[in-house]
Amino acid sequence: MTITYDDFQKVDIRVGRIVRAEPYPEARKPAIKLWVDFGPEIGEKKSSAQITRHYTPEALIGRQVIGVVNFAPRQIGKFVSEVLILGVPDAENEVVLLGPGHDVPVGGRMF
């Protein structure tokens, strides 16, 4: 399916910094709860991510990630996920997080 550039612009993709991360053992699939600072315009948002194969909560603090900030909130068990943190699958289909190659200001919108 082909989309237009106007369609793409509807997806608000921003850089954020993980400020808090906790194991989420109650999730159906192993996950980590994330709190991500997307800067003054968006603020801090929560997300649940199935990233336990490559990441520990402690190692995620301070890491910059890319997320879609204009999806409707989604209930993940007892946790409400407010943003979708983006990643790509590795050779074993485990998620590897996307992030900028250099430290950039949080809240920056992808274009």
PLY file of the C-alpha trace (Angstrom):
ply
format ascii 1.0
element vertex 111
property float x
property float y
property float z
element edge 110
property int vertex1
property int vertex2
end_header
0.00 0.00 0.00
1.32 3.43 -0.92
0.65 6.44 1.31
1.05 10.12 0.66
3.43 12.43 2.48
0.36 14.01 4.10
-0.55 10.57 5.49
2.96 10.19 6.90
2.78 13.61 8.56
-0.23 12.45 10.59
2.04 10.07 12.52
3.77 12.08 15.25
7.14 10.37 15.77
9.41 11.96 18.39
12.62 11.32 20.27
12.39 10.77 24.00
14.63 9.78 26.89
13.81 6.88 29.18
13.66 8.25 32.73
12.27 5.18 34.50
12.01 1.47 33.66
10.57 -1.46 35.61
10.05 -5.15 34.95
6.48 -6.04 34.01
6.16 -9.70 35.04
2.33 -9.57 34.97
2.35 -9.02 31.18
1.28 -11.91 28.95
4.69 -11.82 27.24
7.78 -10.64 29.15
7.91 -6.85 29.01
9.38 -3.75 30.58
7.34 -0.72 31.68
8.92 2.51 30.46
8.43 6.16 31.38
9.78 8.35 28.59
10.35 12.12 28.63
9.34 13.62 25.26
10.12 17.21 26.24
7.96 20.14 27.35
5.42 19.95 24.50
4.50 16.26 24.98
5.72 15.54 28.52
6.36 12.18 30.13
4.52 9.19 28.67
4.31 5.51 29.63
4.83 2.48 27.43
5.03 -1.29 27.78
7.68 -2.85 25.56
8.52 -6.51 24.88
12.26 -5.90 24.91
13.51 -8.20 27.68
15.79 -10.24 25.42
18.25 -7.40 24.78
17.58 -4.93 27.59
17.32 -4.70 31.37
15.39 -1.92 33.10
18.58 -0.54 34.66
20.42 -0.34 31.34
17.56 1.58 29.68
17.64 4.63 31.97
18.93 7.64 30.04
18.67 5.95 26.63
17.11 7.93 23.81
14.35 6.16 21.88
11.94 6.93 19.05
8.20 6.74 19.70
4.83 7.40 18.13
3.18 9.86 20.52
-0.25 10.32 18.93
-1.71 6.81 19.17
-4.67 6.34 21.47
-3.70 4.85 24.87
-3.81 1.05 25.00
-4.50 -1.13 28.03
-1.74 -3.74 28.48
-2.92 -5.82 31.42
-3.16 -3.43 34.38
-0.86 -0.89 32.69
-1.91 1.84 30.23
0.56 2.28 27.38
0.40 5.86 26.06
3.03 5.73 23.28
4.48 3.14 20.92
8.25 2.87 21.27
9.69 1.79 17.92
12.02 -1.11 17.26
12.97 -3.62 14.60
13.39 -7.40 14.83
16.80 -9.02 15.00
17.60 -12.41 13.39
15.64 -14.20 16.17
12.66 -11.82 15.85
13.51 -10.07 19.14
13.00 -6.30 19.34
15.95 -3.94 18.99
15.05 -0.34 19.90
15.37 2.50 17.42
17.10 5.68 18.52
19.10 8.59 17.15
22.75 8.02 16.33
23.73 11.06 18.41
22.29 12.67 21.50
19.58 15.10 20.38
17.09 17.31 22.24
14.08 15.35 23.52
10.81 16.07 21.82
12.34 16.48 18.37
9.92 15.38 15.68
11.03 13.00 12.96
10.64 14.37 9.45
0 1
1 2
2 3
3 4
4 5
5 6
6 7
7 8
8 9
9 10
10 11
11 12
12 13
13 14
14 15
15 16
16 17
17 18
18 19
19 20
20 21
21 22
22 23
23 24
24 25
25 26
26 27
27 28
28 29
29 30
30 31
31 32
32 33
33 34
34 35
35 36
36 37
37 38
38 39
39 40
40 41
41 42
42 43
43 44
44 45
45 46
46 47
47 48
48 49
49 50
50 51
51 52
52 53
53 54
54 55
55 56
56 57
57 58
58 59
59 60
60 61
61 62
62 63
63 64
64 65
65 66
66 67
67 68
68 69
69 70
70 71
71 72
72 73
73 74
74 75
75 76
76 77
77 78
78 79
79 80
80 81
81 82
82 83
83 84
84 85
85 86
86 87
87 88
88 89
89 90
90 91
91 92
92 93
93 94
94 95
95 96
96 97
97 98
98 99
99 100
100 101
101 102
102 103
103 104
104 105
105 106
106 107
107 108
108 109
109 110
